[in-house]
Amino acid sequence: MKKEIKFSLVYRDMWQSSGKYQPRVDQLVRIAPLIVEMGCFARVETNGGAFEQVNLLYGENPNKAVRAFTAPFREAGIQTHMLDRGLNALRMYPVPADVRRLMYKVKHAQGVDITRIFCGLNETRNIIPSIKYALEAGMIPQATLCITYSPVHTVEYYVGIADRLIEAGAPEICLKDMAGIGRPGMLGQLVRTIKEKHPDVLIQYHGHSGPGLSMASILEVCENGADIIDVAMEPMSWGKVHPDIISVQAMLKDLGFQVPDINMKAYMKARAMTQEFIDDFLGYFMDPTNKHMSSLLLKCGLPGGMMGSMMADLKGVHSGINMILRGKNEPELSLDDLLVMLFDEVEYVWPKLGYPPLVTPFSQYVKNVALMNLMQQVKGEERWTMIDNHTWDMILGKSGRLPGTLAPEIVELAKSKGFEFVDTDPQLNYPDALDAYRKEMDESGWEYGDDDEELFELAMHDRQYRDYKSGVAKKRFEDDLQRAKDAAMVKSGYSEEEIKKLKRAKADPIIAPSKGQVLWEVSVEGPSSAPFIGRKYQHDEVFCYISTPWGEYEKIWTGFTGRVVDVCAKQGDVVNKGDVIAYIQRSDIFA
């Protein structure tokens, strides 16, 4: 019998690799017991940067979501782990040291056991402080090697990084094969070399299935000493995501590895519930091509986790590019044409930018430069004319050392703009900031929260947190969802009038009880306006007022809890008795 192999379910990453949003806290609380009941997972990935930001985009509190999702796993003895970006922590750009240090105290208090610390440059100066902060807070720091395939990313290169991270106190190493392009033989050799030098260090493998190498890679790392394998489950396994637990378990069991059994009854329940979440609303934001595997991904090396956002970007520029082409009397491009062109441009751009491993945020930087280059070339203009400030920070060394050498034209471009290259500790470029955020919270009258978790959330995601507190985020999300629903119906052949009728058919009308002028708000600052589509009303909440001809303000109640699906009267409109003011749907998918 060979060694024991444990499994970790990357439920969070399954969603990030598939679409724009992730399940809400009420959905996570429902799925967690079924994941426990499956009985085959030693670990579950519960949170990370995208997870927290998506909650804020919903207008929800990510701290409550993390506490609620981790609790059932902790109670069952299953370890929970999060993903963090080293210097960038839970966001796309660098974070002050005092905010990074606070993060580990907060996340440990919220119930997260392990933090998977990675740097998109494999820059040890960005990872080592986080190892120390995590240990201080009582978390397990899992230091990460971002795997890619290039002339500079050799076994020796990775082993040297692993040595420094283990020396700094990391008890675990993760091989993060975020694009699934790590060659199986190289990965096996890397695991074997690390294990020979550091036999007590736990090694976990995380590989996306997009290009088709993942099962071979899993087999190689297990044969050479890996301890834990990240897996997914239907209906979101495979594609750009991860191999399914059923296939991985069967493969390893057949070869004599000790692997846990799967409670298939619980698996099927969890599978059905996850599909329910997709059907509920998450599926509106999941590009169907993310279910497809493609060997083309071997060329560009883009990670599975960003495919959802990348396809959204491409759809956003597709019509603009075709408009330019029509103006030049040139043939239009299909979305597939554009995708292949983008892959080719990434392949061209990547070595010239010093071979940064294509993982968050550097995959986005490289992809953005490639996309801008592509658009400029369609216009007949030159490459490299649209590079954002965060990408320049990477080029100039403010995020750490690049693995490879910058192309001469990039160096010359930087010099022509008067930019200076640096090689100082990246953290020194970003001074402490918690005092300023404490001042803002005090002035706003906001609570710091349990274990300072609300202070942390503002400091980590200040813009999104302010939008969450103001209610703007919730309104924006509900508008986004309504647009997605309407677009899906239009795609299915419905007209705008038919869509309106269908919405109203599922809703209850709010009827004017008497003649008068509709007032949506009374005695509030600023102009009064009708509620936005998706606005939730409680059963005991005033819906609007009717200013009657005899000078009274009559309160209009819904009498039930629901959300607005259509508004028929603007602020100040005169309605007659019996007119419909608006329609509210009782069933509440956002509850």
LUMNUDO-619403 format. One record per residue (C-alpha): x, y, z; residue number from 1; residue in one letter. Coordinates in Angstrom, 2 decimals, padded with zeros to 5 digits. Example, Ala and Ser with C-alpha at 12.3 -4.5 7.8 and 13.67 -1.06 7.14 Angstrom:
REC       c1       c2       c3    k  r
REC   012.30  -004.50   007.80    1  A
REC   013.67  -001.06   007.14    2  S
This chain:
REC       c1       c2       c3    k  r
REC   000.00   000.00   000.00    1  M
REC   001.35   003.43  -000.98    2  K
REC   001.18   006.58   001.15    3  K
REC  -002.01   008.35   002.20    4  E
REC  -003.25   011.14  -000.08    5  I
REC  -005.71   013.68   001.30    6  K
REC  -008.10   015.89  -000.64    7  F
REC  -009.02   019.55  -000.41    8  S
REC  -012.21   020.87  -002.00    9  L
REC  -011.64   024.25  -003.65   10  V
REC  -015.27   025.29  -003.55   11  Y
REC  -014.41   029.01  -003.65   12  R
REC  -012.07   028.65  -006.62   13  D
REC  -014.58   026.49  -008.49   14  M
REC  -016.82   029.55  -008.67   15  W
REC  -014.09   032.08  -009.40   16  Q
REC  -012.90   029.96  -012.32   17  S
REC  -016.43   029.65  -013.67   18  S
REC  -017.90   033.14  -013.48   19  G
REC  -018.17   036.59  -012.02   20  K
REC  -019.87   035.92  -008.69   21  Y
REC  -019.82   033.35  -005.89   22  Q
REC  -022.55   031.95  -003.62   23  P
REC  -024.08   034.17  -000.96   24  R
REC  -023.66   033.36   002.70   25  V
REC  -027.13   031.76   002.97   26  D
REC  -026.19   029.38   000.15   27  Q
REC  -022.78   028.58   001.65   28  L
REC  -024.37   027.70   004.97   29  V
REC  -026.66   025.25   003.16   30  R
REC  -023.91   023.53   001.15   31  I
REC  -021.36   023.20   003.98   32  A
REC  -023.06   020.29   005.82   33  P
REC  -023.25   018.31   002.58   34  L
REC  -019.55   018.87   001.93   35  I
REC  -018.88   017.55   005.44   36  V
REC  -021.20   014.60   004.85   37  E
REC  -019.25   013.59   001.74   38  M
REC  -016.58   012.44   004.18   39  G
REC  -013.63   012.65   001.79   40  C
REC  -012.21   016.13   002.42   41  F
REC  -009.46   016.90   004.91   42  A
REC  -009.57   020.56   003.88   43  R
REC  -011.91   023.06   002.23   44  V
REC  -010.88   026.35   000.65   45  E
REC  -013.37   028.80   002.08   46  T
REC  -012.29   032.33   001.21   47  N
REC  -009.79   034.71  -000.38   48  G
REC  -009.64   038.03  -002.19   49  G
REC  -012.32   037.37  -004.80   50  A
REC  -014.61   035.87  -002.15   51  F
REC  -014.46   038.95   000.06   52  E
REC  -014.83   041.43  -002.79   53  Q
REC  -017.80   039.59  -004.28   54  V
REC  -019.61   039.82  -000.95   55  N
REC  -019.01   043.56  -000.89   56  L
REC  -020.24   043.80  -004.49   57  L
REC  -023.45   042.11  -003.34   58  Y
REC  -023.77   044.78  -000.67   59  G
REC  -023.20   042.08   001.96   60  E
REC  -020.70   041.77   004.81   61  N
REC  -017.83   039.39   003.94   62  P
REC  -016.87   039.01   007.60   63  N
REC  -020.21   037.39   008.37   64  K
REC  -019.82   035.15   005.32   65  A
REC  -016.37   033.90   006.37   66  V
REC  -017.47   033.17   009.96   67  R
REC  -020.61   031.36   008.81   68  A
REC  -018.91   029.26   006.11   69  F
REC  -015.92   028.15   008.19   70  T
REC  -017.94   027.19   011.29   71  A
REC  -019.36   023.82   010.09   72  P
REC  -015.95   022.65   008.86   73  F
REC  -014.15   023.61   012.05   74  R
REC  -016.81   021.77   014.05   75  E
REC  -016.33   018.66   011.88   76  A
REC  -012.53   018.74   012.21   77  G
REC  -011.98   019.77   008.57   78  I
REC  -009.27   022.38   008.10   79  Q
REC  -010.21   025.56   006.28   80  T
REC  -007.85   027.48   004.07   81  H
REC  -007.83   030.84   002.34   82  M
REC  -005.88   032.30  -000.53   83  L
REC  -003.82   035.44  -000.02   84  D
REC  -001.60   037.38  -002.37   85  R
REC   001.35   038.24  -000.14   86  G
REC   002.17   041.91  -000.59   87  L
REC  -001.28   042.40  -002.16   88  N
REC  -003.07   040.42   000.60   89  A
REC  -006.73   040.24  -000.52   90  L
REC  -006.67   042.82  -003.27   91  R
REC  -005.06   043.55  -006.63   92  M
REC  -002.45   046.06  -005.49   93  Y
REC  -000.01   046.35  -002.54   94  P
REC  -001.20   046.58   001.05   95  V
REC   000.52   048.40   003.98   96  P
REC   002.30   046.14   006.49   97  A
REC   000.02   047.00   009.42   98  D
REC  -003.06   046.04   007.37   99  V
REC  -001.42   042.77   006.30  100  R
REC  -000.56   041.92   009.90  101  R
REC  -004.12   042.62   011.03  102  L
REC  -005.50   040.35   008.30  103  M
REC  -004.12   037.17   009.86  104  Y
REC  -005.45   038.04   013.31  105  K
REC  -008.89   038.71   011.85  106  V
REC  -009.02   035.63   009.63  107  K
REC  -007.81   033.32   012.40  108  H
REC  -010.48   034.73   014.72  109  A
REC  -013.09   034.17   012.00  110  Q
REC  -012.22   030.48   011.80  111  G
REC  -009.68   030.13   008.98  112  V
REC  -006.86   027.67   009.78  113  D
REC  -004.46   027.94   006.85  114  I
REC  -003.40   030.80   004.60  115  T
REC  -001.99   029.98   001.18  116  R
REC   000.47   032.82   000.61  117  I
REC   001.57   033.46  -002.94  118  F
REC   003.30   036.21  -004.87  119  C
REC   002.72   036.48  -008.58  120  G
REC   006.44   037.12  -009.02  121  L
REC   007.52   034.31  -006.64  122  N
REC   009.23   037.15  -004.77  123  E
REC   010.27   035.79  -001.37  124  T
REC   010.48   039.31   000.08  125  R
REC   006.71   039.54  -000.40  126  N
REC   005.94   036.11   001.07  127  I
REC   008.24   035.85   004.09  128  I
REC   006.64   038.72   006.10  129  P
REC   003.25   037.05   005.66  130  S
REC   004.68   033.75   006.94  131  I
REC   005.76   035.54   010.11  132  K
REC   002.46   037.46   010.49  133  Y
REC   000.46   034.24   010.06  134  A
REC   002.53   032.37   012.65  135  L
REC   002.12   035.26   015.11  136  E
REC  -001.67   035.08   014.64  137  A
REC  -001.84   031.31   015.13  138  G
REC  -002.46   030.40   011.48  139  M
REC  -000.63   027.80   009.40  140  I
REC   001.30   029.59   006.62  141  P
REC   001.36   027.58   003.41  142  Q
REC   004.01   029.20   001.24  143  A
REC   003.32   028.93  -002.48  144  T
REC   005.26   028.40  -005.68  145  L
REC   003.38   029.85  -008.67  146  C
REC   003.98   027.31  -011.41  147  I
REC   004.42   028.29  -015.03  148  T
REC   006.39   027.13  -018.05  149  Y
REC   009.20   029.27  -019.42  150  S
REC   012.97   029.16  -019.95  151  P
REC   013.54   030.71  -016.50  152  V
REC   011.07   028.64  -014.46  153  H
REC   013.15   025.53  -013.88  154  T
REC   013.16   022.94  -011.08  155  V
REC   016.28   024.60  -009.68  156  E
REC   014.59   027.99  -009.71  157  Y
REC   011.60   026.69  -007.73  158  Y
REC   013.63   024.60  -005.28  159  V
REC   015.73   027.65  -004.41  160  G
REC   012.57   029.61  -003.59  161  I
REC   011.14   026.72  -001.56  162  A
REC   014.36   026.51   000.48  163  D
REC   014.11   030.18   001.46  164  R
REC   010.41   029.96   002.34  165  L
REC   010.87   026.83   004.47  166  I
REC   013.84   028.41   006.22  167  E
REC   011.58   031.39   007.02  168  A
REC   009.17   029.10   008.88  169  G
REC   006.73   027.72   006.32  170  A
REC   005.66   024.17   007.34  171  P
REC   003.84   023.62   004.06  172  E
REC   004.46   024.30   000.38  173  I
REC   001.78   024.60  -002.28  174  C
REC   002.49   024.06  -005.96  175  L
REC  -000.02   026.47  -007.45  176  K
REC  -000.38   025.40  -011.07  177  D
REC  -002.95   028.14  -011.70  178  M
REC  -003.02   027.71  -015.49  179  A
REC  -002.49   023.95  -015.51  180  G
REC   000.50   024.34  -017.84  181  I
REC   003.12   022.88  -015.50  182  G
REC   004.58   019.84  -017.22  183  R
REC   003.87   016.64  -015.25  184  P
REC   007.46   015.39  -015.33  185  G
REC   008.86   018.68  -014.08  186  M
REC   006.26   018.85  -011.29  187  L
REC   007.09   015.32  -010.13  188  G
REC   010.81   016.12  -010.09  189  Q
REC   010.13   019.34  -008.15  190  L
REC   008.10   017.53  -005.47  191  V
REC   010.69   014.78  -005.15  192  R
REC   013.55   017.28  -004.76  193  T
REC   011.74   019.32  -002.10  194  I
REC   010.76   016.16  -000.18  195  K
REC   014.32   014.81  -000.26  196  E
REC   015.62   018.07   001.23  197  K
REC   012.67   018.72   003.57  198  H
REC   010.90   015.40   004.30  199  P
REC   008.68   016.85   007.05  200  D
REC   007.27   019.66   004.90  201  V
REC   003.73   019.01   003.66  202  L
REC   003.20   019.55  -000.10  203  I
REC  -000.20   020.38  -001.59  204  Q
REC  -000.83   020.48  -005.34  205  Y
REC  -003.33   022.87  -006.95  206  H
REC  -003.76   022.37  -010.69  207  G
REC  -006.38   023.71  -013.10  208  H
REC  -007.70   021.38  -015.75  209  S
REC  -007.97   023.83  -018.68  210  G
REC  -005.15   022.63  -020.98  211  P
REC  -005.65   018.95  -020.14  212  G
REC  -002.48   018.06  -018.20  213  L
REC  -003.92   018.04  -014.69  214  S
REC  -004.59   014.32  -014.19  215  M
REC  -001.10   013.41  -015.35  216  A
REC   000.31   016.13  -013.10  217  S
REC  -001.63   014.84  -010.10  218  I
REC  -000.34   011.34  -010.74  219  L
REC   003.27   012.54  -010.98  220  E
REC   003.21   014.66  -007.82  221  V
REC   001.59   011.85  -005.84  222  C
REC   004.13   009.29  -007.06  223  E
REC   006.88   011.66  -005.91  224  N
REC   005.64   012.49  -002.41  225  G
REC   002.80   015.05  -002.50  226  A
REC   000.43   014.91   000.48  227  D
REC  -002.75   016.77  -000.48  228  I
REC  -004.48   017.34  -003.83  229  I
REC  -006.93   020.14  -004.60  230  D
REC  -010.06   018.87  -006.34  231  V
REC  -013.45   020.10  -007.52  232  A
REC  -016.85   018.51  -007.93  233  M
REC  -019.71   018.58  -010.41  234  E
REC  -021.35   020.56  -011.88  235  P
REC  -018.25   022.78  -012.05  236  M
REC  -015.34   020.36  -012.24  237  S
REC  -013.16   020.08  -015.36  238  W
REC  -013.25   022.85  -017.96  239  G
REC  -011.10   025.73  -016.75  240  K
REC  -011.60   024.59  -013.16  241  V
REC  -010.11   021.46  -011.51  242  H
REC  -010.36   017.68  -011.86  243  P
REC  -013.30   016.02  -010.13  244  D
REC  -012.80   014.25  -006.80  245  I
REC  -014.41   011.08  -008.19  246  I
REC  -011.88   010.70  -011.03  247  S
REC  -008.86   011.63  -008.90  248  V
REC  -009.86   009.25  -006.11  249  Q
REC  -010.44   006.38  -008.56  250  A
REC  -007.10   006.90  -010.30  251  M
REC  -005.10   007.01  -007.08  252  L
REC  -006.97   004.15  -005.42  253  K
REC  -006.29   001.90  -008.41  254  D
REC  -002.55   002.55  -008.01  255  L
REC  -002.57   001.58  -004.34  256  G
REC  -002.60   004.98  -002.68  257  F
REC  -004.58   005.27   000.55  258  Q
REC  -007.48   007.59  -000.25  259  V
REC  -010.76   008.26   001.57  260  P
REC  -014.09   006.91   000.38  261  D
REC  -016.70   009.28  -001.05  262  I
REC  -020.24   009.31   000.29  263  N
REC  -021.88   009.39  -003.14  264  M
REC  -025.34   010.08  -001.75  265  K
REC  -024.02   013.30  -000.19  266  A
REC  -022.03   014.06  -003.35  267  Y
REC  -025.18   013.91  -005.47  268  M
REC  -027.05   016.13  -003.01  269  K
REC  -024.21   018.68  -003.04  270  A
REC  -024.06   018.46  -006.83  271  R
REC  -027.79   019.18  -007.11  272  A
REC  -027.61   022.03  -004.63  273  M
REC  -024.68   023.64  -006.46  274  T
REC  -026.70   023.42  -009.69  275  Q
REC  -029.58   025.05  -007.82  276  E
REC  -027.28   027.97  -006.99  277  F
REC  -026.36   028.25  -010.67  278  I
REC  -030.00   028.18  -011.73  279  D
REC  -030.92   030.69  -009.01  280  D
REC  -028.81   033.58  -010.28  281  F
REC  -025.10   032.72  -010.44  282  L
REC  -025.47   031.09  -013.85  283  G
REC  -026.36   034.43  -015.43  284  Y
REC  -022.71   035.41  -014.92  285  F
REC  -021.02   032.15  -015.97  286  M
REC  -019.61   032.07  -019.48  287  D
REC  -020.37   028.64  -021.03  288  P
REC  -016.90   028.45  -022.58  289  T
REC  -015.42   028.17  -019.09  290  N
REC  -016.73   024.60  -019.12  291  K
REC  -014.51   023.85  -022.12  292  H
REC  -010.96   022.58  -022.01  293  M
REC  -008.54   023.86  -024.64  294  S
REC  -004.95   023.04  -025.49  295  S
REC  -004.66   026.64  -026.73  296  L
REC  -004.22   027.58  -023.08  297  L
REC  -000.78   025.94  -023.16  298  L
REC   000.42   028.73  -025.47  299  K
REC  -000.78   031.72  -023.47  300  C
REC  -000.52   030.30  -019.96  301  G
REC  -003.48   032.29  -018.63  302  L
REC  -004.90   030.90  -015.37  303  P
REC  -008.26   029.22  -014.96  304  G
REC  -009.23   031.62  -012.19  305  G
REC  -009.31   034.63  -014.49  306  M
REC  -011.10   033.09  -017.47  307  M
REC  -014.48   034.37  -016.32  308  G
REC  -013.32   037.98  -016.08  309  S
REC  -011.32   037.72  -019.29  310  M
REC  -014.32   036.54  -021.31  311  M
REC  -016.34   039.42  -019.86  312  A
REC  -013.58   041.82  -020.96  313  D
REC  -013.54   040.37  -024.47  314  L
REC  -017.30   040.65  -024.83  315  K
REC  -017.02   044.25  -023.66  316  G
REC  -014.57   045.25  -026.40  317  V
REC  -015.85   042.91  -029.13  318  H
REC  -018.42   045.29  -030.59  319  S
REC  -016.02   048.25  -030.36  320  G
REC  -013.33   046.39  -032.29  321  I
REC  -015.80   045.34  -034.98  322  N
REC  -017.03   048.93  -035.27  323  M
REC  -013.45   050.04  -035.97  324  I
REC  -013.03   047.26  -038.54  325  L
REC  -016.28   048.18  -040.30  326  R
REC  -015.08   051.77  -040.51  327  G
REC  -011.94   050.52  -042.27  328  K
REC  -013.93   048.20  -044.57  329  N
REC  -012.20   045.20  -043.03  330  E
REC  -013.87   041.89  -042.10  331  P
REC  -015.32   041.66  -038.60  332  E
REC  -014.00   039.25  -035.98  333  L
REC  -015.93   036.58  -034.10  334  S
REC  -015.41   036.24  -030.36  335  L
REC  -013.37   033.08  -031.04  336  D
REC  -011.17   035.01  -033.49  337  D
REC  -010.61   037.66  -030.85  338  L
REC  -009.83   035.06  -028.19  339  L
REC  -007.13   033.42  -030.31  340  V
REC  -005.67   036.84  -031.17  341  M
REC  -005.55   037.69  -027.46  342  L
REC  -003.84   034.40  -026.63  343  F
REC  -001.24   035.11  -029.33  344  D
REC  -000.68   038.63  -028.02  345  E
REC  -000.24   037.36  -024.45  346  V
REC   002.34   034.91  -025.76  347  E
REC   004.14   037.86  -027.42  348  Y
REC   003.87   040.25  -024.45  349  V
REC   004.74   037.87  -021.62  350  W
REC   008.51   037.35  -022.21  351  P
REC   008.97   041.04  -022.99  352  K
REC   007.59   041.88  -019.54  353  L
REC   010.08   039.58  -017.81  354  G
REC   008.07   036.31  -017.57  355  Y
REC   005.96   037.17  -014.49  356  P
REC   004.01   034.02  -013.55  357  P
REC   000.51   034.53  -014.89  358  L
REC  -001.36   034.62  -011.62  359  V
REC  -003.32   037.38  -009.86  360  T
REC  -002.65   040.24  -010.22  361  P
REC   000.14   039.87  -012.78  362  F
REC  -001.94   037.71  -015.11  363  S
REC  -004.42   040.60  -015.25  364  Q
REC  -001.62   043.09  -015.91  365  Y
REC  -000.23   041.03  -018.79  366  V
REC  -003.69   040.31  -020.17  367  K
REC  -004.63   044.00  -019.98  368  N
REC  -001.48   045.08  -021.82  369  V
REC  -002.14   042.40  -024.47  370  A
REC  -005.76   043.52  -024.85  371  L
REC  -004.78   047.19  -025.17  372  M
REC  -002.06   046.28  -027.68  373  N
REC  -004.63   044.34  -029.67  374  L
REC  -007.06   047.26  -029.74  375  M
REC  -004.31   049.69  -030.74  376  Q
REC  -003.22   047.45  -033.59  377  Q
REC  -006.80   047.17  -034.85  378  V
REC  -006.83   050.98  -034.96  379  K
REC  -003.55   050.91  -036.89  380  G
REC  -001.54   052.28  -033.96  381  E
REC   001.54   050.97  -032.12  382  E
REC   001.81   048.59  -029.19  383  R
REC   002.71   049.61  -025.61  384  W
REC   000.92   052.97  -025.69  385  T
REC  -001.63   052.06  -022.99  386  M
REC   000.00   050.63  -019.85  387  I
REC  -001.71   051.31  -016.51  388  D
REC   000.08   052.47  -013.35  389  N
REC  -000.09   049.12  -011.53  390  H
REC   001.56   047.40  -014.50  391  T
REC   004.25   050.07  -014.54  392  W
REC   004.86   049.40  -010.83  393  D
REC   005.48   045.74  -011.73  394  M
REC   007.79   046.68  -014.61  395  I
REC   009.76   049.14  -012.49  396  L
REC   010.31   046.69  -009.63  397  G
REC   007.96   048.21  -007.07  398  K
REC   006.18   044.86  -006.66  399  S
REC   009.43   042.86  -006.54  400  G
REC   011.97   041.36  -008.90  401  R
REC   010.78   039.95  -012.20  402  L
REC   011.91   036.36  -012.90  403  P
REC   013.19   037.25  -016.37  404  G
REC   014.72   040.19  -018.19  405  T
REC   012.68   043.06  -019.59  406  L
REC   012.82   043.56  -023.35  407  A
REC   014.98   046.54  -024.47  408  P
REC   011.93   048.37  -025.90  409  E
REC   010.19   048.24  -022.51  410  I
REC   013.28   049.58  -020.73  411  V
REC   013.59   052.38  -023.29  412  E
REC   009.89   053.21  -022.98  413  L
REC   010.24   053.53  -019.21  414  A
REC   013.27   055.81  -019.56  415  K
REC   011.49   057.96  -022.14  416  S
REC   008.74   058.57  -019.57  417  K
REC   011.25   059.50  -016.89  418  G
REC   010.48   056.43  -014.77  419  F
REC   013.09   054.95  -012.43  420  E
REC   013.71   051.27  -011.75  421  F
REC   013.95   050.22  -008.09  422  V
REC   015.11   047.13  -006.18  423  D
REC   014.17   047.98  -002.61  424  T
REC   011.99   045.80  -000.38  425  D
REC   008.56   046.25  -002.04  426  P
REC   006.81   046.76   001.30  427  Q
REC   008.82   049.95   001.91  428  L
REC   006.91   051.61  -000.92  429  N
REC   003.63   051.32   001.00  430  Y
REC   003.58   052.91   004.50  431  P
REC   001.27   051.92   007.36  432  D
REC  -002.29   053.19   007.04  433  A
REC  -004.49   051.81   009.84  434  L
REC  -004.54   055.07   011.82  435  D
REC  -006.06   056.91   008.85  436  A
REC  -008.77   054.26   008.53  437  Y
REC  -009.47   054.36   012.26  438  R
REC  -010.01   058.10   011.91  439  K
REC  -012.44   057.58   009.02  440  E
REC  -014.42   054.98   010.97  441  M
REC  -014.59   057.24   014.01  442  D
REC  -015.78   060.18   011.92  443  E
REC  -018.37   058.00   010.15  444  S
REC  -019.60   056.48   013.40  445  G
REC  -018.81   052.96   012.21  446  W
REC  -018.03   050.11   014.62  447  E
REC  -014.63   048.45   014.36  448  Y
REC  -016.36   045.06   014.64  449  G
REC  -015.39   041.86   016.44  450  D
REC  -011.61   041.45   016.41  451  D
REC  -011.38   044.71   014.41  452  D
REC  -012.80   042.90   011.39  453  E
REC  -014.75   045.91   010.09  454  E
REC  -011.68   048.14   010.40  455  L
REC  -009.76   045.52   008.44  456  F
REC  -012.41   045.36   005.72  457  E
REC  -012.34   049.13   005.19  458  L
REC  -008.54   049.19   005.13  459  A
REC  -008.34   046.27   002.68  460  M
REC  -011.19   047.20   000.32  461  H
REC  -011.87   050.84   001.09  462  D
REC  -013.84   051.79  -002.03  463  R
REC  -015.95   048.61  -002.07  464  Q
REC  -016.54   048.84   001.69  465  Y
REC  -017.81   052.42   001.43  466  R
REC  -020.16   051.35  -001.36  467  D
REC  -021.38   048.48   000.82  468  Y
REC  -022.03   050.79   003.78  469  K
REC  -023.86   053.36   001.63  470  S
REC  -026.10   050.81  -000.09  471  G
REC  -024.74   051.69  -003.52  472  V
REC  -023.18   048.25  -003.92  473  A
REC  -026.45   046.39  -003.36  474  K
REC  -028.29   048.62  -005.83  475  K
REC  -025.54   048.17  -008.43  476  R
REC  -025.62   044.38  -008.05  477  F
REC  -029.38   044.18  -008.30  478  E
REC  -029.29   046.33  -011.44  479  D
REC  -026.55   044.07  -012.81  480  D
REC  -028.64   040.96  -012.12  481  L
REC  -031.76   042.44  -013.68  482  Q
REC  -029.84   043.37  -016.84  483  R
REC  -028.44   039.86  -017.03  484  A
REC  -031.90   038.34  -016.66  485  K
REC  -033.36   040.63  -019.31  486  D
REC  -030.47   039.89  -021.67  487  A
REC  -031.02   036.16  -021.23  488  A
REC  -034.70   036.55  -022.08  489  M
REC  -033.93   038.69  -025.14  490  V
REC  -031.48   036.01  -026.25  491  K
REC  -034.28   033.48  -025.89  492  S
REC  -036.42   035.51  -028.31  493  G
REC  -038.60   037.59  -025.99  494  Y
REC  -039.40   041.23  -026.84  495  S
REC  -039.11   044.01  -024.26  496  E
REC  -042.90   044.14  -023.97  497  E
REC  -043.09   040.37  -023.43  498  E
REC  -040.36   040.58  -020.78  499  I
REC  -042.31   043.27  -018.96  500  K
REC  -045.47   041.16  -019.06  501  K
REC  -043.63   038.11  -017.73  502  L
REC  -042.13   040.10  -014.85  503  K
REC  -045.53   041.47  -013.93  504  R
REC  -047.16   038.05  -014.19  505  A
REC  -044.93   036.77  -011.39  506  K
REC  -045.49   039.83  -009.20  507  A
REC  -048.23   041.47  -007.17  508  D
REC  -049.51   044.92  -008.22  509  P
REC  -049.48   047.76  -005.71  510  I
REC  -052.77   049.58  -006.31  511  I
REC  -053.49   053.25  -005.63  512  A
REC  -056.33   053.33  -003.04  513  P
REC  -057.38   056.82  -004.05  514  S
REC  -056.65   059.58  -006.53  515  K
REC  -053.61   061.74  -005.87  516  G
REC  -049.97   062.50  -006.49  517  Q
REC  -047.38   059.77  -005.93  518  V
REC  -044.62   060.67  -003.48  519  L
REC  -041.95   058.03  -003.13  520  W
REC  -040.17   059.70  -000.22  521  E
REC  -041.16   062.34   002.30  522  V
REC  -038.92   064.56   004.47  523  S
REC  -035.58   063.28   003.16  524  V
REC  -032.48   065.13   002.07  525  E
REC  -032.01   065.48  -001.67  526  G
REC  -034.50   064.85  -004.47  527  P
REC  -037.10   062.12  -004.03  528  S
REC  -037.17   059.39  -006.63  529  S
REC  -038.82   056.08  -007.42  530  A
REC  -037.19   052.92  -006.02  531  P
REC  -034.70   051.05  -008.15  532  F
REC  -035.61   047.69  -009.63  533  I
REC  -034.73   045.03  -007.07  534  G
REC  -035.28   047.31  -004.06  535  R
REC  -036.49   045.19  -001.16  536  K
REC  -039.45   046.20   000.99  537  Y
REC  -040.44   044.58   004.27  538  Q
REC  -044.08   043.73   004.94  539  H
REC  -044.37   046.54   007.52  540  D
REC  -042.50   049.20   005.52  541  E
REC  -044.16   052.20   003.87  542  V
REC  -043.95   051.70   000.12  543  F
REC  -044.90   055.24  -000.95  544  C
REC  -047.37   058.05  -000.21  545  Y
REC  -050.38   059.45  -002.08  546  I
REC  -050.91   063.19  -001.70  547  S
REC  -054.70   063.41  -001.97  548  T
REC  -056.66   066.39  -003.41  549  P
REC  -057.91   067.08   000.12  550  W
REC  -054.36   067.60   001.42  551  G
REC  -053.62   064.32   003.23  552  E
REC  -050.55   062.09   002.84  553  Y
REC  -051.87   058.55   002.63  554  E
REC  -049.37   055.80   003.39  555  K
REC  -049.27   052.89   000.94  556  I
REC  -048.09   049.52   002.33  557  W
REC  -047.14   046.36   000.48  558  T
REC  -048.40   044.08   003.22  559  G
REC  -045.74   041.53   002.33  560  F
REC  -041.98   041.28   001.88  561  T
REC  -040.71   041.43  -001.68  562  G
REC  -038.70   043.24  -004.31  563  R
REC  -039.65   045.77  -006.96  564  V
REC  -039.74   044.34  -010.50  565  V
REC  -041.44   047.26  -012.27  566  D
REC  -042.35   050.86  -011.45  567  V
REC  -045.32   052.43  -013.22  568  C
REC  -045.39   055.89  -011.64  569  A
REC  -042.62   058.46  -011.33  570  K
REC  -042.17   060.85  -008.43  571  Q
REC  -045.00   063.42  -008.67  572  G
REC  -047.20   061.51  -011.13  573  D
REC  -050.95   061.79  -010.60  574  V
REC  -052.72   058.44  -010.38  575  V
REC  -056.39   057.53  -010.17  576  N
REC  -057.93   055.15  -007.70  577  K
REC  -057.25   051.60  -008.90  578  G
REC  -054.15   052.49  -010.96  579  D
REC  -051.10   050.25  -010.58  580  V
REC  -048.19   052.11  -008.97  581  I
REC  -045.65   049.28  -009.16  582  A
REC  -045.21   045.50  -009.15  583  Y
REC  -043.50   043.58  -006.35  584  I
REC  -042.44   039.95  -006.50  585  Q
REC  -042.98   038.06  -003.26  586  R
REC  -040.44   035.33  -003.87  587  S
REC  -037.06   036.72  -002.81  588  D
REC  -033.94   035.17  -004.32  589  I
REC  -031.74   037.61  -002.42  590  F
REC  -033.09   036.84   001.06  591  A
